[in-house]
Amino acid sequence: MERKIEFSLILFSIFAIFQSAKISGSELTSTSSGAFPLFISVLLLIFSIWIFVEGSKEKEGKVKYKIFTREIGVIILLLALYGLLLELLGFGIATFGFLFISISYLSKKDIFKNLIISSLTVVIIIFIFKTVFKVILP
């Protein structure tokens, strides 16, 4: 089962590369609209192949682990809530809230550190997308 998922991830990566290349059409440059999706798709393919190769080195045995844990369920709910609140609250506030709650739930570290990490992450993302990429955020 795990090998099928690993192979499916490789196929999905190849599909994503072709779809990303279609975004830019014939003009594929570092500043074209398909450059970043293509870059991410190529990275996905590289890491998918790496996972596939590493998985084949391991002996297949029965490993018991839960696929759907409570943490995954909470993050899925938080993502759904984030999607609903994104337009209402705006990118900065919704993203900060999502990050802060997610980090606090998963790491259970100092709340002050979580506030700093969430704040800096949002500020950096907004800076990069607004000034470097000149993208209008929701």
Secondary structure, DSSP 8 states (H G I E B T S, - for coil): -HHHHHHHHHHHHHHHHHHHHHHHTT---TTSTTHHHHHHHHHHHHHHHHHHHHHHHS--------SS-HHHHHHHHHHHHHHHHHHHH-HHHHHHHHHHHHHHHHH---HHHHHHHHHHHHHHHHHIIIIIS-----
